[in-house]
Amino acid sequence: MHLSVGRRGELQFKKKLRERSPMDAEEALRLIDKLLPQQRLVDVQELVFRLTWQGLTYTEIAEQTNYEADYIKFVGFQLWQMLSKALGEKVSKSNFKSVLRRKVAEFKTSDLIGEQAKLATRTINHPQAIASSHCDWKEVIDVSVFYGRALELAKLQQWVTKDYCRLIAFVGVGGIGKTALAVKLAQRVQSQFEFVIWCSLRDAPPLSELLTTLIKFTSQQHEILPAVGNIPELIEYLQAFRCLLILDNFEAILSSNQCTSRYRPGYEEYGELLLQVGKVPHQSCLLLTSREKPIEIAALEDKCLPVRTLQVSGVRIGTGQEILVTKGLPSSVDETEQLIECYQGNPLALKIAATLILDLFDGKIADLLQQRTIALNSICNLLAHQIQRLSPLEEQVMYWLALNREPVLAAHLQADGVLAISRSHVIDTLESLSWRSLIEKSPAGFIQHSIVMEFTIEQFIKQVCVEIATGKIYLLNRYPLLKATAQDYVKKSQVRMILEPILSHLHSHFQSPAEIEQQLQEILTTLQTHCAESPGYGSVNIMNLLRQLQVAFSGDCVATLDLTLNL
């Protein structure tokens, strides 16, 4: 490789500049402040940086600061990752000094490079890049602090810039980071497009309003539209120009209390928009984020076709630890891993949990892990909003999956059901819940995400306690609290997570255990009297609660129960 005279002179100048300008830790920290304007180092990170700059090992730093060596190593690891992301190159304990010195030299000689060199670099990196693009970022969230997702971004960039996908859906539960990921992708690929526009559907605009916004933007206000939006008109612009359209919060236009992907009344034409964008050839790309997968995308997507879905899951362990450290949460590596696994790597859940740990538990992760429902309550609004949208059948299946606490096959779920429903309805419902990102499929069957399961059970327990207090039984007769056919570890979990919390709630409602027993006995008598007319799990559930209260039963009492349910 031969360098031009100008390039050789620039490199020699930078070398001399580095030799004349020795760098100290203070200058390095000032540089880091510039590189990370939205993400300042916390005290322990700055401490590790300063002592590492002095040449100390992690072990020596731990001895001087009274921190555990593993924790210092973890802080260092996260620090180098943070700098690597900011600088766009690998930074480690062994090379961070040279990297930062080189970066200072680049800043000081930036006037030699100038805007022409920057444009040239852009052209080299993006030979097909469009010189200028029209961007509307008014509704875009700030992602200057962004964690992980390198593999997802690489795949998405491949889909957009190499596979020329027309329609891509980001699907996942609330708080998982769909919007942030879409913003980051759009920022990375915007140079490939002439028009980039971001629209939030949070307030559910009619399609005609959305089409008016999109067409006016791509026509640069030159197009006069009729009163009703025109999908073919938009398609013409998507064919004439390379446009990147992002629709955020797509679930806002989908209907609640019905099977997934049914549109709200008056919003059905959004489905036609997706079909046309996915099927008609054009050179543009539509991205959408949603908690539920639109049925049109499910019908069109294929690895060989330009319609794809990215199921956005939780962040990886390393990224989760980065989130916790940034929130100022000091603790051992093992505990942070447990916390991340506990919340399935959900970034929002981790941020909420970190705040609670600092505020309520003096920074002790172990204390929160023993009382996970406290953190669960802080993200209930996300799941409550999603679960309120379920149809009655979906709600029933959610309860069954939560109470089973292990993967369930569709056939077994059908056998468990009190209502007689066909297997096709069960499968359709499971598919619907999967599209809502409330359940996932494993080789062993369908199961809920742990946070979803805990929330569902918490809601179930509250309702059951109301039923016991009032004597008006519904859920308690429809679902088993404890399954005798389950594995021993599952039964123990059901006792710990279902029976014991129910009794705990009842203790706070009734004045004494004797009152609880009396109420349960009265309900049991009523259920046994009407057992033939209203079969279900109620009697067995009451018996299990009484056993948990250590109430003894006579043989005749047990014999009167309908045990043919094979619980």
Summary of the structure (lengths in Angstrom):
residues: 567
radius of gyration: 29.3
end to end distance: 75.5
largest distance: 101.5
contacts: 1726
relative contact order: 0.07
helix: 59%
strand: 7%
